[in-house]
Amino acid sequence: MKRRYIYMLAATLAATITLTFLASCSSGKREGASERLVAVKVASPHLPFGNPSEAGRAANNRLVLRQQFAASWNASKQIPNWVAWKLVASDIGDTERSQFYADREIDTPSPKDYTGSGYDRGHLCPSKDRSDTPENNKAVFTMLNIFPQIGDNNRGPWEKAERFERELAMAGREVYVIAGGVGSKTSFNSIDVPEFTWKVIVALERGKSWPDGQEKGQVFAVIMPNNDEDIEQDDRWQEYQANVPEIEKKTGYRFFRNAPIIESIAKTAGRF
């Protein structure tokens, strides 16, 4: 407990120092440097392993931190590059689903922009993962957390992988998830449709929290085609398991830059 407190205190101090530095920066090289510092020093309970795309203030890689999740927003594609969230058993409850809405901070699409598109408004951080309170559930219905998914993807193996995440959490595991899309298949109303959807799941040792539960942690990863021809609603999520290096190669991200133990586990994790 003492070691964890010191770790959290150090992370908070790092974030404070970074924000103080940012406030003193205005433009030019100093502004560019500040963006890089945001990427490295960001403190969020949802990003203990690091900032995978080094998101900062760039329009197409804008870091957004919320109490319920962290995200990288892409203004050109009008979808998130990725969303990351921590999941524990107490996050899961019986709150009713909220309604989709345009974000109040980020210039996102309207929910109506998806109407008639043939694509679901697909959650990255799922509704059920934030079903403990109405406030937390509403927070994940922002369009900042939504991307276009084929129904057989969203309501099939993708949803089954979401259930698996919650099973891990309900079994006493501290779970960290990061998910997004990659590739560009088409677009509608200036909203990019990813060619594939991907997800990385880290489950720490049962009964332990970050950073103490790393050594016996597990890593799972999936890549799923986002088209009707290559995926079926009845498919098992395990059919689309991949390894983390494969996803890193496709996305250009590095998921565990601040967590060498988890990174080592991830390199050997694959299908089962």
Phi, psi and omega per residue, in radians:
M1 nan -0.753 -3.137
K2 -1.089 -0.747 -3.135
R3 -1.117 -0.687 -3.134
R4 -1.150 -0.687 3.125
Y5 -1.075 -0.770 3.136
I6 -1.088 -0.728 3.123
Y7 -1.055 -0.819 -3.109
M8 -1.139 -0.674 3.116
L9 -1.107 -0.733 3.126
A10 -1.100 -0.724 3.127
A11 -1.104 -0.717 -3.136
T12 -1.142 -0.761 3.108
L13 -1.074 -0.697 3.124
A14 -1.085 -0.733 3.134
A15 -1.132 -0.711 3.140
T16 -1.098 -0.777 3.115
I17 -1.063 -0.754 -3.135
T18 -1.085 -0.815 -3.111
L19 -1.133 -0.626 3.074
T20 -1.100 -0.734 3.107
F21 -1.100 -0.746 -3.131
L22 -1.060 -0.689 -3.109
A23 -1.118 -0.448 -3.122
S24 -1.549 -0.146 -3.110
C25 -1.628 2.519 -3.115
S26 -2.114 -0.972 -3.051
S27 -2.746 -3.114 3.048
G28 1.118 -2.462 -3.061
K29 -1.112 -0.636 -3.121
R30 -1.149 -0.637 3.111
E31 -1.165 -0.718 3.095
G32 -1.075 -0.721 3.117
A33 -1.112 -0.673 -3.138
S34 -1.117 -0.654 3.098
E35 -1.069 -0.716 3.141
R36 -1.153 -0.664 3.132
L37 -1.153 -0.677 3.077
V38 -0.983 -0.756 -3.103
A39 -1.096 -0.664 -3.048
V40 -1.473 -0.681 -2.957
K41 -1.720 0.029 -3.089
V42 -1.001 2.363 3.101
A43 -1.993 2.019 3.095
S44 -2.559 2.422 3.096
P45 -1.106 -0.287 -3.111
H46 -1.605 -0.114 -3.092
L47 -2.248 0.946 -3.109
P48 -1.215 -0.388 -3.063
F49 -1.593 -0.102 -3.129
G50 2.129 3.021 -3.096
N51 -1.699 1.787 -2.899
P52 -1.080 -0.589 -3.135
S53 -1.861 0.148 -3.035
E54 0.921 0.785 3.127
A55 -1.104 2.554 3.133
G56 -2.616 -1.972 -3.115
R57 -1.954 0.029 3.113
A58 -1.107 2.478 -3.036
A59 -1.026 -0.634 -3.076
N60 -1.736 0.174 3.083
N61 -2.685 0.939 -3.021
R62 -1.546 2.158 -3.140
L63 -1.377 2.243 3.090
V64 -2.213 2.141 -3.120
L65 -1.940 2.170 3.071
R66 -2.168 2.854 3.108
Q67 -1.069 -0.570 -3.030
Q68 -1.620 -0.313 -3.108
F69 -2.944 2.977 2.974
A70 -2.128 2.615 -3.074
A71 -2.584 2.745 2.937
S72 -2.017 2.070 -3.083
W73 -1.726 2.429 3.115
N74 -1.982 1.860 -3.068
A75 -1.163 -0.612 -3.130
S76 -1.207 -0.707 -3.109
K77 -1.513 -0.285 -3.130
Q78 1.058 0.556 3.035
I79 -2.510 2.844 3.039
P80 -1.278 2.507 2.960
N81 -1.201 -0.728 3.107
W82 -2.788 2.777 2.990
V83 -2.335 2.397 -3.134
A84 -2.174 2.510 3.118
W85 -2.691 2.622 3.033
K86 -1.608 2.471 -3.116
L87 -2.339 2.176 3.021
V88 -2.291 2.940 -3.020
A89 -1.005 -0.629 -3.084
S90 -1.214 -0.225 3.082
D91 -1.316 -0.256 -2.995
I92 -1.803 2.118 -3.111
G93 -2.506 -2.595 -3.050
D94 -2.101 0.289 3.134
T95 -1.074 2.424 3.107
E96 -1.239 2.659 -3.136
R97 -1.105 2.478 3.111
S98 -1.499 -2.955 3.101
Q99 -1.941 2.529 3.095
F100 -1.137 2.585 3.109
Y101 -2.692 2.654 3.050
A102 -1.193 2.451 -3.065
D103 -1.132 2.608 -3.104
R104 -1.560 -0.237 -3.125
E105 -1.931 -0.710 -3.075
I106 -1.810 2.498 3.136
D107 -1.367 1.537 -3.113
T108 -1.779 2.931 2.986
P109 -1.107 2.870 2.974
S110 -1.507 2.660 3.035
P111 -0.963 -0.563 -3.120
K112 -1.170 -0.356 3.132
D113 -1.131 -0.334 3.125
Y114 -1.545 -0.250 -3.069
T115 -1.070 2.225 3.129
G116 1.335 0.115 -3.087
S117 -1.407 -0.364 -3.042
G118 1.540 0.035 -3.129
Y119 -2.075 2.525 3.027
D120 -1.281 2.670 2.902
R121 -1.412 1.635 -3.012
G122 -1.505 2.165 3.046
H123 -1.239 2.499 2.876
L124 -1.558 -1.189 2.939
C125 -1.335 2.013 -2.998
P126 -1.209 2.720 3.078
S127 -0.973 -0.814 -3.056
K128 -1.157 -0.441 3.117
D129 -1.259 -0.188 3.102
R130 -2.328 0.952 -3.076
S131 -1.924 0.322 3.131
D132 -1.382 -0.592 3.128
T133 -2.450 2.686 3.072
P134 -1.030 -0.640 -3.135
E135 -1.099 -0.808 -3.130
N136 -1.194 -0.629 3.117
N137 -1.176 -0.763 3.121
K138 -1.034 -0.616 -3.072
A139 -1.074 -0.505 -3.108
V140 -1.628 0.072 3.047
F141 -1.690 0.053 2.958
T142 -1.098 2.534 3.130
M143 -1.198 -0.149 3.007
L144 -1.098 -0.436 -3.072
N145 -1.815 0.279 -2.994
I146 -2.139 2.488 2.998
F147 -2.515 2.826 -3.051
P148 -1.319 2.216 3.094
Q149 -2.270 2.429 2.955
I150 -1.075 2.500 -3.088
G151 -0.989 -0.720 -3.115
D152 -1.172 -0.427 3.038
N153 -1.350 -1.004 -3.040
N154 -1.075 -0.744 -3.054
R155 -1.696 0.043 -3.109
G156 -1.941 -2.040 -3.065
P157 -1.099 -0.495 3.102
W158 -1.105 -0.803 3.126
E159 -1.147 -0.597 3.111
K160 -1.191 -0.613 3.060
A161 -1.164 -0.625 3.076
E162 -1.091 -0.729 3.105
R163 -1.098 -0.661 3.110
F164 -1.086 -0.724 3.081
E165 -0.982 -0.795 -3.102
R166 -1.216 -0.581 3.063
E167 -1.074 -0.720 3.094
L168 -1.074 -0.788 -3.133
A169 -1.133 -0.732 -3.126
M170 -1.198 -0.328 3.085
A171 -1.514 0.157 3.078
G172 1.603 0.276 3.122
R173 -1.664 2.485 2.965
E174 -1.522 2.083 -2.960
V175 -2.005 2.430 3.052
Y176 -2.183 2.289 -3.089
V177 -2.234 2.458 2.969
I178 -2.359 2.359 -3.027
A179 -2.543 2.715 3.117
G180 -3.034 -2.873 3.090
G181 -2.195 2.837 3.127
V182 -2.559 2.589 -3.083
G183 1.405 2.814 -3.140
S184 -2.221 1.977 -3.106
K185 -1.551 -0.797 -3.137
T186 -2.907 -2.952 3.077
S187 -2.659 2.828 3.017
F188 -2.609 2.416 -3.126
N189 0.846 0.692 -3.142
S190 1.169 0.251 3.115
I191 -1.772 2.138 -3.118
D192 -1.318 2.435 3.093
V193 -1.840 2.005 -3.135
P194 -1.112 2.565 3.069
E195 -1.317 -0.601 3.124
F196 -2.347 2.658 2.949
T197 -1.934 2.522 -3.102
W198 -2.394 2.793 -3.133
K199 -2.723 2.449 3.053
V200 -2.139 2.245 -3.092
I201 -2.103 2.256 3.045
V202 -2.070 2.179 3.079
A203 -2.038 2.033 3.125
L204 -1.301 2.945 3.133
E205 -0.986 2.450 -3.098
R206 -0.976 2.291 3.096
G207 1.436 0.003 -3.125
K208 -2.087 2.709 -3.124
S209 -2.008 2.900 3.050
W210 -1.137 2.367 0.082
P211 -1.703 0.100 -3.001
D212 -1.263 -0.380 -3.034
G213 -1.676 0.388 -3.025
Q214 -1.306 -0.796 -2.933
E215 -0.969 -0.643 -3.138
K216 -1.892 0.431 3.100
G217 -1.312 2.876 3.090
Q218 -2.184 2.634 3.121
V219 -2.234 2.313 3.099
F220 -2.227 2.578 -3.138
A221 -2.561 2.564 3.096
V222 -2.410 2.609 2.929
I223 -2.278 2.182 -3.083
M224 -2.163 2.365 3.077
P225 -1.175 2.429 -3.107
N226 -1.809 0.902 3.089
N227 -2.582 2.700 -3.049
D228 -1.139 -0.485 -3.027
E229 -1.255 -0.475 -2.958
D230 -2.031 0.138 -3.128
I231 -2.571 2.540 3.137
E232 -2.197 2.585 -3.101
Q233 -1.092 -0.510 -3.126
D234 -1.436 -0.090 -3.108
D235 -1.097 2.591 3.010
R236 -1.406 2.548 3.134
W237 -1.138 -0.497 -3.113
Q238 -1.121 -0.375 3.116
E239 -1.131 -0.312 -3.066
Y240 -1.974 0.313 3.102
Q241 -1.127 2.522 3.117
A242 -2.410 -3.064 2.998
N243 -1.955 2.785 -3.048
V244 -1.086 -0.742 3.095
P245 -0.987 -0.581 3.105
E246 -1.121 -0.752 3.114
I247 -1.204 -0.687 3.101
E248 -1.062 -0.678 3.126
K249 -1.152 -0.699 -3.140
K250 -1.215 -0.668 -3.024
T251 -1.652 -0.445 -3.026
G252 1.429 0.150 -3.133
Y253 -1.614 2.855 2.959
R254 -2.231 2.001 -2.951
F255 -1.427 -0.486 -2.974
F256 -2.201 0.754 -3.090
R257 -1.118 -0.450 3.129
N258 -1.817 0.203 -3.058
A259 -2.455 1.304 -3.076
P260 -1.069 -0.527 3.122
I261 -1.183 -0.824 3.106
I262 -1.134 -0.670 3.118
E263 -1.061 -0.690 3.110
S264 -1.147 -0.721 3.090
I265 -1.106 -0.728 -3.085
A266 -1.117 -0.562 -3.098
K267 -1.177 -0.458 -3.116
T268 -1.784 -0.156 -3.135
A269 -1.377 2.411 3.131
G270 -2.717 -2.473 -3.120
R271 -1.302 2.671 3.043
F272 -2.504 nan nan
